[in-house]
Amino acid sequence: MDIRGRFLIDPDGVIQAAEILSPPVGRNTDELIRQVQAFQHVRETEGKEACPSGWTPGKPTLKPGPDLVGKVWEVWKP
């Protein structure tokens, strides 16, 4: 059986994301590009910003920290 997979590896050689799919399920290249952009943004901000699900460049990010704990849905409204 063949399987398809992809791995997003950062410049330090650390695997940041992985996806393995069996043949009947297709991949979404738009989502792959969005994830690459999100990982690049997080790296550029040195982890001071996080990209929520569905984030795209120019959209609001989250600022991780004690003030965000338990309040993500108040801050981020998809």
mmCIF file of the N, C-alpha and C atoms, coordinates in Angstrom:
data_MODEL
# 
_entry.id   MODEL 
# 
loop_
_atom_site.group_PDB 
_atom_site.id 
_atom_site.type_symbol 
_atom_site.label_atom_id 
_atom_site.label_alt_id 
_atom_site.label_comp_id 
_atom_site.label_asym_id 
_atom_site.label_entity_id 
_atom_site.label_seq_id 
_atom_site.pdbx_PDB_ins_code 
_atom_site.Cartn_x 
_atom_site.Cartn_y 
_atom_site.Cartn_z 
_atom_site.occupancy 
_atom_site.B_iso_or_equiv 
_atom_site.pdbx_formal_charge 
_atom_site.auth_seq_id 
_atom_site.auth_comp_id 
_atom_site.auth_asym_id 
_atom_site.auth_atom_id 
_atom_site.pdbx_PDB_model_num 
ATOM 1   N N  . MET A 1 1  ? 0.845   -1.177 0.000  1.00 0.00 ? 1  MET A N  1 
ATOM 2   C CA . MET A 1 1  ? 0.000   0.000  0.000  1.00 0.00 ? 1  MET A CA 1 
ATOM 3   C C  . MET A 1 1  ? 0.891   1.241  0.000  1.00 0.00 ? 1  MET A C  1 
ATOM 4   N N  . ASP A 1 2  ? 0.562   2.158  -0.838 1.00 0.00 ? 2  ASP A N  1 
ATOM 5   C CA . ASP A 1 2  ? 1.321   3.406  -0.830 1.00 0.00 ? 2  ASP A CA 1 
ATOM 6   C C  . ASP A 1 2  ? 0.598   4.431  0.043  1.00 0.00 ? 2  ASP A C  1 
ATOM 7   N N  . ILE A 1 3  ? 1.361   5.322  0.587  1.00 0.00 ? 3  ILE A N  1 
ATOM 8   C CA . ILE A 1 3  ? 0.796   6.412  1.381  1.00 0.00 ? 3  ILE A CA 1 
ATOM 9   C C  . ILE A 1 3  ? 1.477   7.706  0.962  1.00 0.00 ? 3  ILE A C  1 
ATOM 10  N N  . ARG A 1 4  ? 0.816   8.802  1.234  1.00 0.00 ? 4  ARG A N  1 
ATOM 11  C CA . ARG A 1 4  ? 1.374   10.120 0.908  1.00 0.00 ? 4  ARG A CA 1 
ATOM 12  C C  . ARG A 1 4  ? 1.644   10.848 2.203  1.00 0.00 ? 4  ARG A C  1 
ATOM 13  N N  . GLY A 1 5  ? 2.730   11.575 2.215  1.00 0.00 ? 5  GLY A N  1 
ATOM 14  C CA . GLY A 1 5  ? 3.033   12.328 3.420  1.00 0.00 ? 5  GLY A CA 1 
ATOM 15  C C  . GLY A 1 5  ? 3.759   13.613 3.100  1.00 0.00 ? 5  GLY A C  1 
ATOM 16  N N  . ARG A 1 6  ? 3.704   14.506 4.071  1.00 0.00 ? 6  ARG A N  1 
ATOM 17  C CA . ARG A 1 6  ? 4.467   15.750 3.951  1.00 0.00 ? 6  ARG A CA 1 
ATOM 18  C C  . ARG A 1 6  ? 4.966   16.130 5.330  1.00 0.00 ? 6  ARG A C  1 
ATOM 19  N N  . PHE A 1 7  ? 6.103   16.755 5.354  1.00 0.00 ? 7  PHE A N  1 
ATOM 20  C CA . PHE A 1 7  ? 6.696   17.211 6.598  1.00 0.00 ? 7  PHE A CA 1 
ATOM 21  C C  . PHE A 1 7  ? 7.135   18.656 6.405  1.00 0.00 ? 7  PHE A C  1 
ATOM 22  N N  . LEU A 1 8  ? 6.837   19.514 7.366  1.00 0.00 ? 8  LEU A N  1 
ATOM 23  C CA . LEU A 1 8  ? 7.345   20.889 7.344  1.00 0.00 ? 8  LEU A CA 1 
ATOM 24  C C  . LEU A 1 8  ? 8.494   20.935 8.333  1.00 0.00 ? 8  LEU A C  1 
ATOM 25  N N  . ILE A 1 9  ? 9.669   21.228 7.822  1.00 0.00 ? 9  ILE A N  1 
ATOM 26  C CA . ILE A 1 9  ? 10.892  21.231 8.622  1.00 0.00 ? 9  ILE A CA 1 
ATOM 27  C C  . ILE A 1 9  ? 11.438  22.651 8.640  1.00 0.00 ? 9  ILE A C  1 
ATOM 28  N N  . ASP A 1 10 ? 11.689  23.178 9.844  1.00 0.00 ? 10 ASP A N  1 
ATOM 29  C CA . ASP A 1 10 ? 12.162  24.555 9.945  1.00 0.00 ? 10 ASP A CA 1 
ATOM 30  C C  . ASP A 1 10 ? 13.653  24.639 9.609  1.00 0.00 ? 10 ASP A C  1 
ATOM 31  N N  . PRO A 1 11 ? 14.192  25.860 9.497  1.00 0.00 ? 11 PRO A N  1 
ATOM 32  C CA . PRO A 1 11 ? 15.601  26.029 9.139  1.00 0.00 ? 11 PRO A CA 1 
ATOM 33  C C  . PRO A 1 11 ? 16.588  25.385 10.129 1.00 0.00 ? 11 PRO A C  1 
ATOM 34  N N  . ASP A 1 12 ? 16.123  25.093 11.340 1.00 0.00 ? 12 ASP A N  1 
ATOM 35  C CA . ASP A 1 12 ? 16.974  24.431 12.327 1.00 0.00 ? 12 ASP A CA 1 
ATOM 36  C C  . ASP A 1 12 ? 16.910  22.912 12.210 1.00 0.00 ? 12 ASP A C  1 
ATOM 37  N N  . GLY A 1 13 ? 16.120  22.405 11.263 1.00 0.00 ? 13 GLY A N  1 
ATOM 38  C CA . GLY A 1 13 ? 15.989  20.974 11.059 1.00 0.00 ? 13 GLY A CA 1 
ATOM 39  C C  . GLY A 1 13 ? 14.957  20.308 11.958 1.00 0.00 ? 13 GLY A C  1 
ATOM 40  N N  . VAL A 1 14 ? 14.099  21.102 12.603 1.00 0.00 ? 14 VAL A N  1 
ATOM 41  C CA . VAL A 1 14 ? 13.074  20.567 13.503 1.00 0.00 ? 14 VAL A CA 1 
ATOM 42  C C  . VAL A 1 14 ? 11.770  20.382 12.726 1.00 0.00 ? 14 VAL A C  1 
ATOM 43  N N  . ILE A 1 15 ? 11.180  19.193 12.842 1.00 0.00 ? 15 ILE A N  1 
ATOM 44  C CA . ILE A 1 15 ? 9.894   18.942 12.194 1.00 0.00 ? 15 ILE A CA 1 
ATOM 45  C C  . ILE A 1 15 ? 8.820   19.720 12.944 1.00 0.00 ? 15 ILE A C  1 
ATOM 46  N N  . GLN A 1 16 ? 8.147   20.614 12.242 1.00 0.00 ? 16 GLN A N  1 
ATOM 47  C CA . GLN A 1 16 ? 7.099   21.436 12.844 1.00 0.00 ? 16 GLN A CA 1 
ATOM 48  C C  . GLN A 1 16 ? 5.702   20.896 12.549 1.00 0.00 ? 16 GLN A C  1 
ATOM 49  N N  . ALA A 1 17 ? 5.559   20.132 11.462 1.00 0.00 ? 17 ALA A N  1 
ATOM 50  C CA . ALA A 1 17 ? 4.255   19.568 11.105 1.00 0.00 ? 17 ALA A CA 1 
ATOM 51  C C  . ALA A 1 17 ? 4.477   18.331 10.246 1.00 0.00 ? 17 ALA A C  1 
ATOM 52  N N  . ALA A 1 18 ? 3.534   17.403 10.351 1.00 0.00 ? 18 ALA A N  1 
ATOM 53  C CA . ALA A 1 18 ? 3.579   16.191 9.536  1.00 0.00 ? 18 ALA A CA 1 
ATOM 54  C C  . ALA A 1 18 ? 2.150   15.777 9.206  1.00 0.00 ? 18 ALA A C  1 
ATOM 55  N N  . GLU A 1 19 ? 1.969   15.234 8.021  1.00 0.00 ? 19 GLU A N  1 
ATOM 56  C CA . GLU A 1 19 ? 0.656   14.747 7.616  1.00 0.00 ? 19 GLU A CA 1 
ATOM 57  C C  . GLU A 1 19 ? 0.873   13.509 6.754  1.00 0.00 ? 19 GLU A C  1 
ATOM 58  N N  . ILE A 1 20 ? 0.198   12.424 7.105  1.00 0.00 ? 20 ILE A N  1 
ATOM 59  C CA . ILE A 1 20 ? 0.261   11.189 6.341  1.00 0.00 ? 20 ILE A CA 1 
ATOM 60  C C  . ILE A 1 20 ? -1.162  10.839 5.916  1.00 0.00 ? 20 ILE A C  1 
ATOM 61  N N  . LEU A 1 21 ? -1.353  10.598 4.633  1.00 0.00 ? 21 LEU A N  1 
ATOM 62  C CA . LEU A 1 21 ? -2.685  10.286 4.110  1.00 0.00 ? 21 LEU A CA 1 
ATOM 63  C C  . LEU A 1 21 ? -2.643  9.011  3.278  1.00 0.00 ? 21 LEU A C  1 
ATOM 64  N N  . SER A 1 22 ? -3.708  8.237  3.360  1.00 0.00 ? 22 SER A N  1 
ATOM 65  C CA . SER A 1 22 ? -3.827  7.074  2.490  1.00 0.00 ? 22 SER A CA 1 
ATOM 66  C C  . SER A 1 22 ? -4.323  7.547  1.118  1.00 0.00 ? 22 SER A C  1 
ATOM 67  N N  . PRO A 1 23 ? -4.147  6.725  0.090  1.00 0.00 ? 23 PRO A N  1 
ATOM 68  C CA . PRO A 1 23 ? -4.450  7.164  -1.279 1.00 0.00 ? 23 PRO A CA 1 
ATOM 69  C C  . PRO A 1 23 ? -5.851  7.728  -1.524 1.00 0.00 ? 23 PRO A C  1 
ATOM 70  N N  . PRO A 1 24 ? -6.910  7.253  -0.856 1.00 0.00 ? 24 PRO A N  1 
ATOM 71  C CA . PRO A 1 24 ? -8.229  7.778  -1.208 1.00 0.00 ? 24 PRO A CA 1 
ATOM 72  C C  . PRO A 1 24 ? -8.485  9.222  -0.777 1.00 0.00 ? 24 PRO A C  1 
ATOM 73  N N  . VAL A 1 25 ? -7.599  9.793  0.034  1.00 0.00 ? 25 VAL A N  1 
ATOM 74  C CA . VAL A 1 25 ? -7.821  11.148 0.535  1.00 0.00 ? 25 VAL A CA 1 
ATOM 75  C C  . VAL A 1 25 ? -6.778  12.086 -0.070 1.00 0.00 ? 25 VAL A C  1 
ATOM 76  N N  . GLY A 1 26 ? -7.255  13.151 -0.680 1.00 0.00 ? 26 GLY A N  1 
ATOM 77  C CA . GLY A 1 26 ? -6.354  14.094 -1.330 1.00 0.00 ? 26 GLY A CA 1 
ATOM 78  C C  . GLY A 1 26 ? -5.786  15.131 -0.371 1.00 0.00 ? 26 GLY A C  1 
ATOM 79  N N  . ARG A 1 27 ? -4.726  15.768 -0.811 1.00 0.00 ? 27 ARG A N  1 
ATOM 80  C CA . ARG A 1 27 ? -4.089  16.816 -0.029 1.00 0.00 ? 27 ARG A CA 1 
ATOM 81  C C  . ARG A 1 27 ? -4.608  18.178 -0.459 1.00 0.00 ? 27 ARG A C  1 
ATOM 82  N N  . ASN A 1 28 ? -4.438  19.160 0.414  1.00 0.00 ? 28 ASN A N  1 
ATOM 83  C CA . ASN A 1 28 ? -4.909  20.509 0.125  1.00 0.00 ? 28 ASN A CA 1 
ATOM 84  C C  . ASN A 1 28 ? -3.685  21.423 0.059  1.00 0.00 ? 28 ASN A C  1 
ATOM 85  N N  . THR A 1 29 ? -3.287  21.815 -1.146 1.00 0.00 ? 29 THR A N  1 
ATOM 86  C CA . THR A 1 29 ? -2.094  22.646 -1.293 1.00 0.00 ? 29 THR A CA 1 
ATOM 87  C C  . THR A 1 29 ? -2.297  24.048 -0.717 1.00 0.00 ? 29 THR A C  1 
ATOM 88  N N  . ASP A 1 30 ? -3.529  24.564 -0.755 1.00 0.00 ? 30 ASP A N  1 
ATOM 89  C CA . ASP A 1 30 ? -3.779  25.883 -0.155 1.00 0.00 ? 30 ASP A CA 1 
ATOM 90  C C  . ASP A 1 30 ? -3.504  25.842 1.350  1.00 0.00 ? 30 ASP A C  1 
ATOM 91  N N  . GLU A 1 31 ? -3.911  24.750 2.007  1.00 0.00 ? 31 GLU A N  1 
ATOM 92  C CA . GLU A 1 31 ? -3.661  24.609 3.443  1.00 0.00 ? 31 GLU A CA 1 
ATOM 93  C C  . GLU A 1 31 ? -2.175  24.454 3.720  1.00 0.00 ? 31 GLU A C  1 
ATOM 94  N N  . LEU A 1 32 ? -1.468  23.733 2.883  1.00 0.00 ? 32 LEU A N  1 
ATOM 95  C CA . LEU A 1 32 ? -0.019  23.588 3.041  1.00 0.00 ? 32 LEU A CA 1 
ATOM 96  C C  . LEU A 1 32 ? 0.659   24.957 2.975  1.00 0.00 ? 32 LEU A C  1 
ATOM 97  N N  . ILE A 1 33 ? 0.291   25.758 1.990  1.00 0.00 ? 33 ILE A N  1 
ATOM 98  C CA . ILE A 1 33 ? 0.882   27.097 1.837  1.00 0.00 ? 33 ILE A CA 1 
ATOM 99  C C  . ILE A 1 33 ? 0.541   27.966 3.044  1.00 0.00 ? 33 ILE A C  1 
ATOM 100 N N  . ARG A 1 34 ? -0.711  27.888 3.521  1.00 0.00 ? 34 ARG A N  1 
ATOM 101 C CA . ARG A 1 34 ? -1.113  28.658 4.693  1.00 0.00 ? 34 ARG A CA 1 
ATOM 102 C C  . ARG A 1 34 ? -0.289  28.263 5.913  1.00 0.00 ? 34 ARG A C  1 
ATOM 103 N N  . GLN A 1 35 ? -0.058  26.978 6.089  1.00 0.00 ? 35 GLN A N  1 
ATOM 104 C CA . GLN A 1 35 ? 0.725   26.522 7.233  1.00 0.00 ? 35 GLN A CA 1 
ATOM 105 C C  . GLN A 1 35 ? 2.177   26.983 7.141  1.00 0.00 ? 35 GLN A C  1 
ATOM 106 N N  . VAL A 1 36 ? 2.760   26.919 5.950  1.00 0.00 ? 36 VAL A N  1 
ATOM 107 C CA . VAL A 1 36 ? 4.134   27.415 5.774  1.00 0.00 ? 36 VAL A CA 1 
ATOM 108 C C  . VAL A 1 36 ? 4.196   28.894 6.143  1.00 0.00 ? 36 VAL A C  1 
ATOM 109 N N  . GLN A 1 37 ? 3.238   29.685 5.667  1.00 0.00 ? 37 GLN A N  1 
ATOM 110 C CA . GLN A 1 37 ? 3.203   31.116 5.982  1.00 0.00 ? 37 GLN A CA 1 
ATOM 111 C C  . GLN A 1 37 ? 3.045   31.333 7.490  1.00 0.00 ? 37 GLN A C  1 
ATOM 112 N N  . ALA A 1 38 ? 2.204   30.529 8.130  1.00 0.00 ? 38 ALA A N  1 
ATOM 113 C CA . ALA A 1 38 ? 1.991   30.672 9.571  1.00 0.00 ? 38 ALA A CA 1 
ATOM 114 C C  . ALA A 1 38 ? 3.261   30.335 10.343 1.00 0.00 ? 38 ALA A C  1 
ATOM 115 N N  . PHE A 1 39 ? 3.927   29.244 9.993  1.00 0.00 ? 39 PHE A N  1 
ATOM 116 C CA . PHE A 1 39 ? 5.180   28.893 10.673 1.00 0.00 ? 39 PHE A CA 1 
ATOM 117 C C  . PHE A 1 39 ? 6.251   29.958 10.447 1.00 0.00 ? 39 PHE A C  1 
ATOM 118 N N  . GLN A 1 40 ? 6.298   30.520 9.239  1.00 0.00 ? 40 GLN A N  1 
ATOM 119 C CA . GLN A 1 40 ? 7.252   31.599 8.971  1.00 0.00 ? 40 GLN A CA 1 
ATOM 120 C C  . GLN A 1 40 ? 6.941   32.817 9.835  1.00 0.00 ? 40 GLN A C  1 
ATOM 121 N N  . HIS A 1 41 ? 5.661   33.147 9.973  1.00 0.00 ? 41 HIS A N  1 
ATOM 122 C CA . HIS A 1 41 ? 5.268   34.306 10.785 1.00 0.00 ? 41 HIS A CA 1 
ATOM 123 C C  . HIS A 1 41 ? 5.650   34.091 12.257 1.00 0.00 ? 41 HIS A C  1 
ATOM 124 N N  . VAL A 1 42 ? 5.351   32.916 12.767 1.00 0.00 ? 42 VAL A N  1 
ATOM 125 C CA . VAL A 1 42 ? 5.697   32.618 14.173 1.00 0.00 ? 42 VAL A CA 1 
ATOM 126 C C  . VAL A 1 42 ? 7.209   32.722 14.371 1.00 0.00 ? 42 VAL A C  1 
ATOM 127 N N  . ARG A 1 43 ? 7.969   32.220 13.419 1.00 0.00 ? 43 ARG A N  1 
ATOM 128 C CA . ARG A 1 43 ? 9.432   32.292 13.529 1.00 0.00 ? 43 ARG A CA 1 
ATOM 129 C C  . ARG A 1 43 ? 9.916   33.741 13.467 1.00 0.00 ? 43 ARG A C  1 
ATOM 130 N N  . GLU A 1 44 ? 9.332   34.533 12.570 1.00 0.00 ? 44 GLU A N  1 
ATOM 131 C CA . GLU A 1 44 ? 9.726   35.941 12.434 1.00 0.00 ? 44 GLU A CA 1 
ATOM 132 C C  . GLU A 1 44 ? 9.434   36.738 13.703 1.00 0.00 ? 44 GLU A C  1 
ATOM 133 N N  . THR A 1 45 ? 8.362   36.366 14.414 1.00 0.00 ? 45 THR A N  1 
ATOM 134 C CA . THR A 1 45 ? 8.005   37.081 15.644 1.00 0.00 ? 45 THR A CA 1 
ATOM 135 C C  . THR A 1 45 ? 8.643   36.427 16.876 1.00 0.00 ? 45 THR A C  1 
ATOM 136 N N  . GLU A 1 46 ? 9.519   35.462 16.618 1.00 0.00 ? 46 GLU A N  1 
ATOM 137 C CA . GLU A 1 46 ? 10.231  34.755 17.686 1.00 0.00 ? 46 GLU A CA 1 
ATOM 138 C C  . GLU A 1 46 ? 9.275   34.157 18.721 1.00 0.00 ? 46 GLU A C  1 
ATOM 139 N N  . GLY A 1 47 ? 8.124   33.662 18.233 1.00 0.00 ? 47 GLY A N  1 
ATOM 140 C CA . GLY A 1 47 ? 7.155   33.005 19.099 1.00 0.00 ? 47 GLY A CA 1 
ATOM 141 C C  . GLY A 1 47 ? 6.291   33.952 19.916 1.00 0.00 ? 47 GLY A C  1 
ATOM 142 N N  . LYS A 1 48 ? 6.422   35.248 19.673 1.00 0.00 ? 48 LYS A N  1 
ATOM 143 C CA . LYS A 1 48 ? 5.606   36.217 20.418 1.00 0.00 ? 48 LYS A CA 1 
ATOM 144 C C  . LYS A 1 48 ? 4.177   36.280 19.889 1.00 0.00 ? 48 LYS A C  1 
ATOM 145 N N  . GLU A 1 49 ? 3.956   35.705 18.701 1.00 0.00 ? 49 GLU A N  1 
ATOM 146 C CA . GLU A 1 49 ? 2.626   35.647 18.125 1.00 0.00 ? 49 GLU A CA 1 
ATOM 147 C C  . GLU A 1 49 ? 2.357   34.215 17.685 1.00 0.00 ? 49 GLU A C  1 
ATOM 148 N N  . ALA A 1 50 ? 1.098   33.788 17.821 1.00 0.00 ? 50 ALA A N  1 
ATOM 149 C CA . ALA A 1 50 ? 0.664   32.463 17.377 1.00 0.00 ? 50 ALA A CA 1 
ATOM 150 C C  . ALA A 1 50 ? -0.420  32.645 16.324 1.00 0.00 ? 50 ALA A C  1 
ATOM 151 N N  . CYS A 1 51 ? -0.445  31.752 15.366 1.00 0.00 ? 51 CYS A N  1 
ATOM 152 C CA . CYS A 1 51 ? -1.413  31.838 14.283 1.00 0.00 ? 51 CYS A CA 1 
ATOM 153 C C  . CYS A 1 51 ? -2.518  30.813 14.512 1.00 0.00 ? 51 CYS A C  1 
ATOM 154 N N  . PRO A 1 52 ? -3.746  31.269 14.780 1.00 0.00 ? 52 PRO A N  1 
ATOM 155 C CA . PRO A 1 52 ? -4.840  30.343 15.019 1.00 0.00 ? 52 PRO A CA 1 
ATOM 156 C C  . PRO A 1 52 ? -5.264  29.614 13.742 1.00 0.00 ? 52 PRO A C  1 
ATOM 157 N N  . SER A 1 53 ? -6.118  28.632 13.908 1.00 0.00 ? 53 SER A N  1 
ATOM 158 C CA . SER A 1 53 ? -6.650  27.861 12.784 1.00 0.00 ? 53 SER A CA 1 
ATOM 159 C C  . SER A 1 53 ? -7.265  28.805 11.758 1.00 0.00 ? 53 SER A C  1 
ATOM 160 N N  . GLY A 1 54 ? -6.941  28.587 10.504 1.00 0.00 ? 54 GLY A N  1 
ATOM 161 C CA . GLY A 1 54 ? -7.501  29.414 9.451  1.00 0.00 ? 54 GLY A CA 1 
ATOM 162 C C  . GLY A 1 54 ? -6.812  30.752 9.258  1.00 0.00 ? 54 GLY A C  1 
ATOM 163 N N  . TRP A 1 55 ? -5.786  31.038 10.052 1.00 0.00 ? 55 TRP A N  1 
ATOM 164 C CA . TRP A 1 55 ? -5.064  32.302 9.932  1.00 0.00 ? 55 TRP A CA 1 
ATOM 165 C C  . TRP A 1 55 ? -4.458  32.426 8.543  1.00 0.00 ? 55 TRP A C  1 
ATOM 166 N N  . THR A 1 56 ? -4.489  33.631 8.007  1.00 0.00 ? 56 THR A N  1 
ATOM 167 C CA . THR A 1 56 ? -3.788  33.951 6.768  1.00 0.00 ? 56 THR A CA 1 
ATOM 168 C C  . THR A 1 56 ? -3.038  35.260 6.979  1.00 0.00 ? 56 THR A C  1 
ATOM 169 N N  . PRO A 1 57 ? -1.989  35.513 6.189  1.00 0.00 ? 57 PRO A N  1 
ATOM 170 C CA . PRO A 1 57 ? -1.227  36.741 6.362  1.00 0.00 ? 57 PRO A CA 1 
ATOM 171 C C  . PRO A 1 57 ? -2.121  37.976 6.365  1.00 0.00 ? 57 PRO A C  1 
ATOM 172 N N  . GLY A 1 58 ? -1.858  38.862 7.308  1.00 0.00 ? 58 GLY A N  1 
ATOM 173 C CA . GLY A 1 58 ? -2.629  40.087 7.447  1.00 0.00 ? 58 GLY A CA 1 
ATOM 174 C C  . GLY A 1 58 ? -3.779  39.972 8.439  1.00 0.00 ? 58 GLY A C  1 
ATOM 175 N N  . LYS A 1 59 ? -4.138  38.756 8.808  1.00 0.00 ? 59 LYS A N  1 
ATOM 176 C CA . LYS A 1 59 ? -5.213  38.546 9.786  1.00 0.00 ? 59 LYS A CA 1 
ATOM 177 C C  . LYS A 1 59 ? -4.639  38.637 11.196 1.00 0.00 ? 59 LYS A C  1 
ATOM 178 N N  . PRO A 1 60 ? -5.497  38.859 12.203 1.00 0.00 ? 60 PRO A N  1 
ATOM 179 C CA . PRO A 1 60 ? -5.008  38.950 13.590 1.00 0.00 ? 60 PRO A CA 1 
ATOM 180 C C  . PRO A 1 60 ? -4.375  37.652 14.067 1.00 0.00 ? 60 PRO A C  1 
ATOM 181 N N  . THR A 1 61 ? -3.390  37.798 14.924 1.00 0.00 ? 61 THR A N  1 
ATOM 182 C CA . THR A 1 61 ? -2.736  36.655 15.554 1.00 0.00 ? 61 THR A CA 1 
ATOM 183 C C  . THR A 1 61 ? -3.071  36.667 17.046 1.00 0.00 ? 61 THR A C  1 
ATOM 184 N N  . LEU A 1 62 ? -2.605  35.652 17.728 1.00 0.00 ? 62 LEU A N  1 
ATOM 185 C CA . LEU A 1 62 ? -2.770  35.580 19.183 1.00 0.00 ? 62 LEU A CA 1 
ATOM 186 C C  . LEU A 1 62 ? -1.429  35.873 19.836 1.00 0.00 ? 62 LEU A C  1 
ATOM 187 N N  . LYS A 1 63 ? -1.463  36.500 20.996 1.00 0.00 ? 63 LYS A N  1 
ATOM 188 C CA . LYS A 1 63 ? -0.247  36.801 21.758 1.00 0.00 ? 63 LYS A CA 1 
ATOM 189 C C  . LYS A 1 63 ? -0.203  35.844 22.953 1.00 0.00 ? 63 LYS A C  1 
ATOM 190 N N  . PRO A 1 64 ? 0.566   34.750 22.847 1.00 0.00 ? 64 PRO A N  1 
ATOM 191 C CA . PRO A 1 64 ? 0.604   33.778 23.936 1.00 0.00 ? 64 PRO A CA 1 
ATOM 192 C C  . PRO A 1 64 ? 1.078   34.406 25.240 1.00 0.00 ? 64 PRO A C  1 
ATOM 193 N N  . GLY A 1 65 ? 0.503   33.963 26.342 1.00 0.00 ? 65 GLY A N  1 
ATOM 194 C CA . GLY A 1 65 ? 0.906   34.448 27.658 1.00 0.00 ? 65 GLY A CA 1 
ATOM 195 C C  . GLY A 1 65 ? -0.189  34.204 28.675 1.00 0.00 ? 65 GLY A C  1 
ATOM 196 N N  . PRO A 1 66 ? 0.102   34.510 29.921 1.00 0.00 ? 66 PRO A N  1 
ATOM 197 C CA . PRO A 1 66 ? -0.867  34.277 30.990 1.00 0.00 ? 66 PRO A CA 1 
ATOM 198 C C  . PRO A 1 66 ? -2.201  34.982 30.760 1.00 0.00 ? 66 PRO A C  1 
ATOM 199 N N  . ASP A 1 67 ? -2.191  36.154 30.138 1.00 0.00 ? 67 ASP A N  1 
ATOM 200 C CA . ASP A 1 67 ? -3.434  36.896 29.904 1.00 0.00 ? 67 ASP A CA 1 
ATOM 201 C C  . ASP A 1 67 ? -4.361  36.194 28.918 1.00 0.00 ? 67 ASP A C  1 
ATOM 202 N N  . LEU A 1 68 ? -3.821  35.289 28.098 1.00 0.00 ? 68 LEU A N  1 
ATOM 203 C CA . LEU A 1 68 ? -4.619  34.606 27.082 1.00 0.00 ? 68 LEU A CA 1 
ATOM 204 C C  . LEU A 1 68 ? -5.246  33.309 27.611 1.00 0.00 ? 68 LEU A C  1 
ATOM 205 N N  . VAL A 1 69 ? -4.699  32.776 28.676 1.00 0.00 ? 69 VAL A N  1 
ATOM 206 C CA . VAL A 1 69 ? -5.173  31.497 29.210 1.00 0.00 ? 69 VAL A CA 1 
ATOM 207 C C  . VAL A 1 69 ? -6.662  31.575 29.550 1.00 0.00 ? 69 VAL A C  1 
ATOM 208 N N  . GLY A 1 70 ? -7.425  30.665 28.967 1.00 0.00 ? 70 GLY A N  1 
ATOM 209 C CA . GLY A 1 70 ? -8.859  30.611 29.206 1.00 0.00 ? 70 GLY A CA 1 
ATOM 210 C C  . GLY A 1 70 ? -9.665  31.687 28.506 1.00 0.00 ? 70 GLY A C  1 
ATOM 211 N N  . LYS A 1 71 ? -9.011  32.527 27.707 1.00 0.00 ? 71 LYS A N  1 
ATOM 212 C CA . LYS A 1 71 ? -9.713  33.636 27.056 1.00 0.00 ? 71 LYS A CA 1 
ATOM 213 C C  . LYS A 1 71 ? -9.536  33.657 25.538 1.00 0.00 ? 71 LYS A C  1 
ATOM 214 N N  . VAL A 1 72 ? -9.070  32.551 24.971 1.00 0.00 ? 72 VAL A N  1 
ATOM 215 C CA . VAL A 1 72 ? -8.817  32.528 23.533 1.00 0.00 ? 72 VAL A CA 1 
ATOM 216 C C  . VAL A 1 72 ? -10.065 32.921 22.758 1.00 0.00 ? 72 VAL A C  1 
ATOM 217 N N  . TRP A 1 73 ? -11.228 32.378 23.140 1.00 0.00 ? 73 TRP A N  1 
ATOM 218 C CA . TRP A 1 73 ? -12.452 32.655 22.373 1.00 0.00 ? 73 TRP A CA 1 
ATOM 219 C C  . TRP A 1 73 ? -12.937 34.086 22.563 1.00 0.00 ? 73 TRP A C  1 
ATOM 220 N N  . GLU A 1 74 ? -12.479 34.766 23.601 1.00 0.00 ? 74 GLU A N  1 
ATOM 221 C CA . GLU A 1 74 ? -12.827 36.187 23.753 1.00 0.00 ? 74 GLU A CA 1 
ATOM 222 C C  . GLU A 1 74 ? -11.967 37.044 22.836 1.00 0.00 ? 74 GLU A C  1 
ATOM 223 N N  . VAL A 1 75 ? -10.733 36.613 22.639 1.00 0.00 ? 75 VAL A N  1 
ATOM 224 C CA . VAL A 1 75 ? -9.756  37.379 21.859 1.00 0.00 ? 75 VAL A CA 1 
ATOM 225 C C  . VAL A 1 75 ? -9.885  37.060 20.371 1.00 0.00 ? 75 VAL A C  1 
ATOM 226 N N  . TRP A 1 76 ? -10.005 35.775 20.051 1.00 0.00 ? 76 TRP A N  1 
ATOM 227 C CA . TRP A 1 76 ? -10.025 35.341 18.660 1.00 0.00 ? 76 TRP A CA 1 
ATOM 228 C C  . TRP A 1 76 ? -11.425 34.894 18.288 1.00 0.00 ? 76 TRP A C  1 
ATOM 229 N N  . LYS A 1 77 ? -11.985 35.576 17.318 1.00 0.00 ? 77 LYS A N  1 
ATOM 230 C CA . LYS A 1 77 ? -13.325 35.245 16.835 1.00 0.00 ? 77 LYS A CA 1 
ATOM 231 C C  . LYS A 1 77 ? -13.234 34.931 15.349 1.00 0.00 ? 77 LYS A C  1 
ATOM 232 N N  . PRO A 1 78 ? -13.209 33.621 15.034 1.00 0.00 ? 78 PRO A N  1 
ATOM 233 C CA . PRO A 1 78 ? -13.036 33.238 13.611 1.00 0.00 ? 78 PRO A CA 1 
ATOM 234 C C  . PRO A 1 78 ? -14.180 33.704 12.737 1.00 0.00 ? 78 PRO A C  1 
# 
